[in-house]
Amino acid sequence: MRALISVSDKTGVVEFAQQLSKLGVEIISTGGTATKLADNDVPVIGISDVTGFPECLDGRVKTLHPAVHGGILAMRDKPEHMQQLAELGIDTIDIVAINLYPFKATIMKEGVKLEEAIENIDIGGPTMLRSAAKNHKDVVVVCDPADYSAVVKELEETGTVSYDTKYRLALKVFQHTAAYDAMISDYLRKQIGAPLPDQLTLTFEKKQSLRYGENPHQSASYYAEIQPSKGDLVMAEQLHGKELSFNNINDTNGAVECLKEFEEPTVVAVKHANPCGVGTGETIFEAYKKAYEADPVSIFGGIVAANRPIDADTAAEINKIFIEIVIAPDFTEEALAILTQKKNIRLLKLPEIAEPIAKGTITMKKVGGGLLIQDIDTDIYEEEALKVVTDKAPSEEELADMKFGMKVVKHIKSNGIVMVKGGKTIAVGPGQVNRIWAVENCIKQATDDLKGAVLASDAFFPFDDCVTAAAAAGITAIIQPGGSIRDEDSIKKCNELGIAMVFSGMRHFKH
């Protein structure tokens, strides 16, 4: 029995080779792996002794040879194959243990050049892995050091490796090489800003298995992109608390995405993926107080996201109620001491939480039998596109609240309405099947006097009923995208009721 071992990740490889050697397996190896094994007294046959040809082109060509692939791909139960091997003087290779050039580690380095990335694209490794995986009935193929011990154990106990194990290892290889190729193609595509291809292959790495999904009867896992962006939730470090759940992760992501709209000290409270309270202030303490006061009922059991470090005063306020998660760029020692008094609160540190979402970032939604992909909504509106369409113009304070409102309403489910006053939400009406219900829900649930407040809508008003209801509640200014065939009805009603209305020209549906 012969084994070909050639690895970049040398974790456990010496022990593996030593154990195989003790079982009478001949070891073939290449380059640095061969040197490491020989230095540890493992008898090694060099690859050039097998191929009869020297490694060349700086090691680019060494295993791409019939003496290697013939030995791997020959079907042992096919007499013609075995006869051809004998005629060609090729011996079989029964175990292939290979892991690939560190392409991921290379592209993750700061300032890596394209040339260096390309040199870390493995050619011979994937070829041998695929050859061995194809012929898994006869060949044991190992691409993960974690599987060394299982292979050795079966060889020690039975003198062979079971078909079930060989099949499982072969499957793992094709999953591994598919992810490797997808990672390379995605990296190369991003270098020139090429569009997504007609045949899309995505690769993610499992971050953790989750206890369950949205509901206890659903299984779930959490995966991370190979190269997440600065400030992505997946980069957060958990400092304290229970393991994150599926809903925790989803809700926290919504909080972080909304938070990224703001530069001033801001706190976003989220419940069931919708912002329920958003506040800005001179300090993070003031911002938290506003976010809490925006909806002191819904924030209970919710997510709190802050774009400034949490200090002791803010921590003390947070601890007055039950909060599932606090995520912030940092926590002072005093704040941690206060918050960690509660065993189950989850504290997440994300230093670059305020980093804006990059233009061109995509978002995905699975549908039955398919996948929807779009650029993530990173805009609010273009300042030059704002158009005052009523006789009355908004004040500077109202314009500021309009912008605030649009930053929030784009993050709630459509049909969405947000009412804002003085740098905080005082009513949030998400996910209604018609817009007037969203307006009426806001009015009913408002946590402050709506007189002088601003209303922001994610899409146009199809009728003037929203204007009538808003005016009766005390709203003095409205911002909406415009674009309805009945825009004039809403404009006319605003003029009748003395309300300022601005068209933003940009819709923000979220489904």
ABEGO torsion letter per residue (X at the ends): XBBBBBBABABGAAAAAAAAAAAGBBBBBBEAAAAAAAAAGBBBBBAAAAAGBBBBGGGABAABBAAAAAAAABBAABAAAAAAAAAAGBBBBABBBBBBBBAAAAAABBGBBAAAAAAABBAAAAAAAAAAAAAAAABBBBABAAAAAAAAAAAAAAGBBBAAAAAAAAAAAAAAAAAAAAAAAAAAAAAAGBBBBABBBBBBBBABBBABBABAABBBBBBBBABBBBGBAAABBBABEBBBBAAAAAAAAAAAAAAAABABBBBBBBBGGBBABBBBBABAAAAAAAAAAABAAAABGBBBBBABBBBAAAAAAAAABBBABBBBABBBAAAAAAAAABAABBBBBBAAAABBBBBGBBBBBBBBGBBBBBBBBABABBAAABBBABABBBBAAAAAAAAAAAAAAAABBOBBBBBBBGGBBABBBBGBABAAAAAAAAAAABABBABGBBBBBABBBABAAAAAAAAAAGBABBBBAEGBAAAAAAAAAAAAAGBBBBBAGBBBBBX
